[in-house]
Amino acid sequence: MKTLFTLFLALSFNALAVEELYLVSDVDDTIKITRVGNAEMIIKGLQTKNYFLGLNDLYRMWGCYGLKVQRDLCMNERNKVMAPTRRMSYVSGAPKPIHPLVKIFLKKNNFPAVPFFGRPSLRIHTLDFKIGIIEKMVKRNPRSKFILIGDNGEKDPKIYHTIAKKYPKKVKASYLHALYDVKGKKTALFPNQIAYLTSIDLGIHFYNEGWIEKDDLKNVVKAVMDTYSKKPRDLIPKWFDCKKFFRYGLWPSIKKGKQELELQIMVLKMKNIIQGLKSCR
């Protein structure tokens, strides 16, 4: 039955010359507000509602890209059956006792229901674990190009640089959540890695690459606007070093040919709100 349903999805998909993409996402401080390395981490790590606004919507829309007839089902069912050219997994260095809470967090906040790979033992270094598991994904999916998403709080820049250097034709892009100064001594990004601050500017990158539709980006911006109006503190945590993000000119522009007045106004409005936050001034 599942095979027939998957075939039906494929028939409803506009698959002309679309490459197969595999998105690998970190969890803590990438999609979940944790502040790894700080005493606050113990409390945040046990919480299940502390997500960065809009990333759940952006991930689901990415997974449903190109679907026509079955798009609503794909979105509402947390991508349990994704578009034929999309695959995704979570890779986390969180300790094993936290894994059940991570899965609850993903489900409760409507993130895609895709495989979760967590570090099995504290005796295994996070860097070694993540490099090893992502390498297995690369080898097991020879037709896929990889999108790597993490943060610059710990080891993700080095991990993703290692993978990209070893498999240069397989890694499409590496996006790092700019928690701290992206040119700092211990938090700098490697060449060709792209910093993002919120789901909105990450969504702009996705839209510019042709990985989501114009209406998808609008929906992400609207979701952030609506939720932020109720919980302003959830947009940019006060410990973010976002002043330098704007000082370095890292907020992306929408490519020519993809611009639309309504979309540009929505994005500009949220950008101004973000720049006006205390942590960004």
Buried (B, 14 or more C-beta within 10 A) or exposed (E): EEEEEEEEBEEBBEEEEBEBBBBBBBBBBBBBBBBBEEEBBEEBBEEBEBBBBBBBBBBBBBBBBBBEEBBEBBBEBBBEBBBBBBBBBBBBBBBEEBBEBBBEBBEEBBBBBBEBBBBEEEEEEBBEBBBEBBBEBBEEBEEBBBBBBBBBBBBBBEBBBBBBEEBEEBBBBBBBBBBBBBEEEEBBBBEEBBBBBBBBBBBBBBBBEEBBBBEBBBBBBBBBBEBBEEEEEBBBBEEBBBBBBBEEEBBBEBEEEBEEEEBEEBBEEBBEBBBEBEBBE
